[in-house]
Structure formats: C-alpha cells, structure tokens
C-alpha cells in the first residue's frame, strides 16, 4: 500500500460517482485521476495501462467538450446545453465487441513479445482495451458505457489482485456497485430524453 493507491482510489471514486450522476464535473476530477493512475501503473510495471493514460486524457477532454457542446438533435430535453444519453445499435455493439477482442489480442501479444516485464500481458491488454471502450462510450454519453464499465470492473479486480495492489480491488468493487446503480439511473435518464 502506498500514497498512490490512496490518491488514485479517492480520485477514481469521485470521478465515477460524478459520472454516474450525470455531472460534467467528473471530467475535472478525471484529469487528476489520469495523472495519478499513470504514476501508479509506472510503479507496478503495468505498461498497457500506463500507455493508456495519455489516450485517456484525450478521451476525457473530448468527453468534456461533447457533454457540454451537444448538437441540436443531441440536446437533453431538460437542458439544451447538456448532451442527452443515447444508446448503441445492435450492429454497433457487435462491432465494438469484436474490436475489443482484436485490440486486446494484438496488444497482449505485443507486450508479451517485447518482454517489458508486464506480469500479466494479455489480461493487462484486455483490461486496457475494455477501459478505452468504456471511456469512449462514456465520452459520447452512451448508456452502453455502463455495461462496458461493469466488465472492466470485474476484470480489474482480477488484475489488481494478481499484481498485489491493496486498495484497487476494493475500489473496483465499489466501482462495480456504482456501475450497477448508474446503469439503472442512465436508463431512466435515456427514457426521459435527458
């Protein structure tokens, strides 16, 4: 256990809690969370997750802009300055699932071949690919992001236990609870056109 575990845990919980409540302020916390995670993953040699952080930052900036600058047809029924919740179509969902498996397989193979010292390269790459998907869907305010986050949380619990993190498995379990609540909450918001 170290200070990075604690800091990233607090920031992560705050960010996800705010996102689940449909608050644009989750992005400000997300910027700090990205930095803390980068340092945490560097320390544990989880390179797929480490390399994810600059991409996460870009997705966070994109999501911040999208949530606060919707197109006319994407405006919330409650507030025209907010992006409304939407869903993927079934063909889009199938494409996303196939893309995640291909990306995870290629990324895991790359980490394994490069022999960077990643203790679980394929699991690390799988978690990383799922996180990218969940973040991108969150940035677009797709209800489906919460399904992706639930899968991420389960796989992250396994990953963090394997590498010996103390707080992160507990935090991921709390994310899992928040994800279930947010899945239900965003569905209600989607049904209202908000």
N, C-alpha and C positions, 0 to 999 in steps of 0.2 A: 504494500500500500504506500502511495506517495501523494504529494500535493497535486500532481497532475490528475490522478484518479478522482480526487475530491472536486477539483475545479471543473474538470470536464463533466463530471456527474451532475453537478449543480447547474451548469450552463445547459447541458443537454436536456435535463428535465424541464427547465424553464422554457427552453425553445419549443420543445414538443408540446408542452402544456399549452403554450400560447397558440401554436399552430392548430391544435385540436379544438381550440375555442374560436378559431377563425379570425385571429388577431394578426394584423400586419406587423405588429411589434416583434413577432417571432423572428423576423429577419435580422433585426439589430442584435439580438442575443445570438442568433446563428453565426454572425460574423466572428464573434469572440469564441464560440464553440468550435468553429473550424480551426482556429489557431491552436486552441488547447488540445484538440484531437491530433493535430499534426505533430505536436511535441510528444504526446503520449505514444503514438504509433512509432515515431522515430526511436523512442526509448526501448520499445519492445520488438523492434525489427520487423514490424508488420508492414512491409513495403507496399503491397497493393492498397491497403487502407491509407498509408502515408501519401501515396501518389494521388489518391482520391481527393485530398484536401484542396488543392488549387481548383480542381474541377468543381468541387462542392461550393467553393466560394463563388465561382462564376454562375452556377445554378442558383445560388442564393441571391445574387444580385439580379439575375433575370427574373426570379420569382417575386422579389420585392417590387420590381418595376411592373410586372404583369398584374399582381394583386391590386396595385394602386392606379393602373392605367388601362382599364378594360376597353375593348372595342365596344361600340354601341350595342351590338347584339349579345355581348357577354356581360353586360352590366347587371348587377344584383337588383332584384325587384325592390329591395329595401333601401339601397343606397347606390346611386348611379356612379359613384366614384370607387366602387368595390367590384372586383371580379366575382361573378357568381360561380358556384360549384357546378361542375358538369361531370359526365362520365365518358369512358371509352366505349366504342362499339365492340362487338364480339370479334370481328376481324382484326381490329387494332389490338385487342387483348392477346389474341393468338400470336400476332407478330411480335409483340412485346415479350411474351414468354419465350419464344424461340430465340429472339435476340439476346436475352439474358443468358440462356444456356450456352449459346455460341461464344459470347463475350467471356463468360466465366471460364469455359474450357480453354480458350486461347490464352487468356490472361494467366490462368493457373499453370498452363504448360510453359509459358514464357518465364514465370517466376521460378519454376522448377528447373528449367534448362539453364537459367542464368545463375543458379546456385547462390542466391543472395543471402541465404541463411534464414529464409522465412520458414518457421516451423511447420506450418500447415498451408502450403501454397494454394491448393485447389479450394479449400474451404475459405481461405482469405479472399481469393479472387471471386468466389461465389457471393460472399457477403458484400464485397465491394460492388459487384455488378448489380446486385439487388438494391443496394443503397443508392446507386446512381439512378436506377429506375424509379425508386420511391421518391427521391428528391425531385427528379424531373416532373413526375406526375403531380407532386405537391406544388411545385412552381407554377404548373398550369391549372392548379386547383381542381384536379380530377378526384372524384370520390374514390376511385380505384387505388389511389395512393395509399390508403389505409390498409388495404389488403396486402399490398407490397410491404408496408411497414410491419405488419404482423409477421410475415415470413422473415423479414430482416431481423426482427427482434428474437425470434426463436433461433435462427442460425447464429446470431451474435452471442447469445447466451452460451451456446456450444463453443464458439471460437474463444471467447474470453476465459471460459473455464479451462480450455486446453492450454492457453498461454500463461495462466496464473494471475490474471487480473482479479483484484479483490472486490472492488465496488462495481465494476462494469456489468457483471452478470446480474447483480441486484437491480442496477439502474435499467438494464434491458428488460427485466421482468416488470418493472414499473412502466416502462415504455409500452410493453405488451398490454397492460391494463388500460393505459391511456389510449392506445390504438384501438382497442375494442370499443371504448366509450366514444372516441372520435369517429369511428366507422358509423356508428348509430347516429351520432349527432349530425355529421355531414350529410347523411342520407335524408334526415329530416329537413336540413337546410336546402338540399337539392330539390326535394319535393315542393318546397315553398318558392323555388326560383330565386333563391338568395345565394 
